[in-house]
Amino acid sequence: MPPIVSIIGKSKSGKTTLIEKLIRELKSRGYRVATIKHTSQKLTFDEPGKDSWRHTQAGSEVTMICSPDKVVLTKPIARDTSLEEIARLVGEDYDIILTEGFTRGNAPKIEVHRKEAGPPLTTTKKRIAIATDEPLPTKTRQFSREDIKGLADLLEQGFIKPQMERLSLYVNNTPISLSIFPKQIISNTLLALASSLKGVKKIKSLEIFLRKSP
């Protein structure tokens, strides 16, 4: 899974603005960026009576709407889905996933702080930095809200470059943590098998999906 970093903060703190700037900066460095936005409001993409709504009502697990310029995926859920589960829907072919919100999630977090909004959040876990418009009495690393290059450096050096080469393994939809040795064994085995197949050239990425009958 690509590295995930959540941009968090109080309402109107400037989270979306910071994400916009970070996307542009990271893309200017040649990286592929994906984003996920969390909202507590119900989404209304498929209106009652529309074809996609009828598909969902009939019991489709996932419905996609395709147009010449966009694809929208609708997946009904019975509970508040974890960030990691959502990130799997995004896919693997990105260098980093930036999220807006997910304050309670397990991903590392950069908090956006405005003086007018009051003190920073107090119960945040895995906060790696604060983008602030005033000095704060905290040991957490602080950046000016305008220091986009500095924040991008933090993401690049701390998350993107260390995971440019990665292996993701899921068993029964559960991510499996792998140490260096099994990663090397699995990677070398898969690359050797795939390279021996007719028509396979230089391998940049490799996907395998296995499903066994019950």
N, C-alpha and C positions, 0 to 999 in steps of 0.2 A: 504494500500500500504506500502511496506517496506520503511524505511527511505532511502533517496537519498542524497548522498554527491558527488559533482562534483570536480574532480581534474583538475585544470586549470593552464595556464601559457603560456608563449611565446613559439614559435617553438624551439625545441631542448633543452628545459629547463629540461627535465627528467621526464615528466608526466608518461609515460608508465613504466619507471623503478620504480617510486614510487608506482604506482598501483600494480605492480607485488609483491613488497615487502610487501605492506599492505595486499594483498590477502593471502599471505603465513602466515603472522603473525596472521591475524584474523581466518584463518582456523585452525591454531595450537591451538587457543583458543576454537575451537568447533563451530564456526559460519559458516553459509552458506552465501556465497558471490556471487552476480551476478554483471556483468559489462556491460556497454553500451559505445560504442565508437562513437563519432561524427566525421564525415568527410564531407568536402564540395565537394568531388569528387563523381561522379556518380558510383554506384555499378554495377558490371557486373556478378552476380552470375549465372543468367540463360541466356545462349548464344542463339542468334537467331537460330531457327531451332530445338533446343532441346525440349524434351517433356514438361518440366516445362514452358519454354518460350511460347509454343503453348497453354498451359492451360491459362496463363496470357493473351495472345493475344485474346483468345476466350471470356474473360470476367470474369475469376475467381477472386473473391475478395481477396483470400489468397491461395497460393500454398505452399505445404510442400514437401520437398525431404527427404526421409528417407533411411538411409543405416544402416548396422549393428552397426556402431559406432557413428553416428551423425545424427542430424535432422537440416535441414535448412529451415526456413520459409521466404517466399518472399511475401511482401504485397505492391502493387503499391500505391503510394500516389500522390495527386495532389498539395500538398503544403508542406512546411517545418513543419513536425510534432513536437508538443511540447514534452518535455522530459516526462511529466506526461503521455501522451498518449502512448509513447513508453514503459514506465515502466509497463503499464497495460499488454502489450504483453508479457513481461518477466514473470509476474505472482506474486503471493503473498507469495510463500513458500520459502522466503529468509529472512535473518536477516538484510541485508543491500544491497543496490545497489550503486556501485561506478561507476561514469561516467568519461570518459576522454573527456574534452572539455565542450561544453554547457556553455560558458562564460556568455552568456546573459540569461540563464535560471533562474528559481526562486529557485533552490535548494541551500542549503548552500554550500560554496566553500572553498577548500584548494588550495592556489596558490603555485606552485613550482617556485622558483626563483634562477637563476644563475647570479652571478656578471657579467659574460661576456656578458649576454644578455641585459644589461641595467637595468633601474629602473623597479619596479613592475608595473603591470597593474594599470591604474588610475581610470577607470570607473566601477570597479567591485562592484556589490552589493552582500550582504550576504556573504562576505568573513570572515570566522571564524578563519583562521590561515594561516600562510605562512611557507612553508618548504624552508629554505634559507641556502646559504653557506656563508653569511656575515650578520652582524648586520644591521638592517634597522631602520630608524627614523620613526616608525609607532606605533600606539597603538594596532594594530592587534597582536594577540598572535603569537610568533615566535618559530619555532622548527628547530633544525639542520636537514638537509636533511637526515642524517643518524640515526636520532632518531625515528626509525620506531615504537618501543614500545610506545613511548610517543604519537605519532600520533594515533596509534591503541587504546591507552587508551582514547584519546579524542573521537574517534568514538564510542568506547564501552560504555563509561559513558554518552556521550551526545546524542547518537542516538540509539544504538542497545538495551541496557538494558531498557530504558524508553518505548520502543515499542515492547518488547518481547510478550506482550499480546496486540492485537489490533483488531479493527473492521473496515472494509472498506465498505462503502456504495456508490453505484453509481446509479443514477437515470437518465435514458435517456443518458447514457454514461458520465454523469457529476459527478465528486466526490462530495459528500455531507459532509460538516464539521459537526461533532457531538460533543456536549459537554458531560460531564461525565454522566449526568442523562439519556439522550436518549440512550447512548451507553450501559448502564447497563440494561435498559429496553429491548432493542433489543437483547442483548447477552443472558440475562436470559431467554427470551421467546423462542429464537431459540434453546438454549441448552436443555430446558425442553421438547420442542416438539420432537427434534431429539432423546433425551435419552429415550423417551417413545416408540420409534419404535422398532419393533422386529429385533434382530440381531445387534443392535447398542451397542458397548462396550464403552470403555473410549474414549471420544472425545478430540482429539488434535487440529483438525481444522475442519471447516465446510464451505461448499460452497453451495450457493443457487443462481440459475439464474432464473429470471422470465421474460417472454416475452409475452406481450398481443397483440392480433390481432388488426390491425388499426381500 
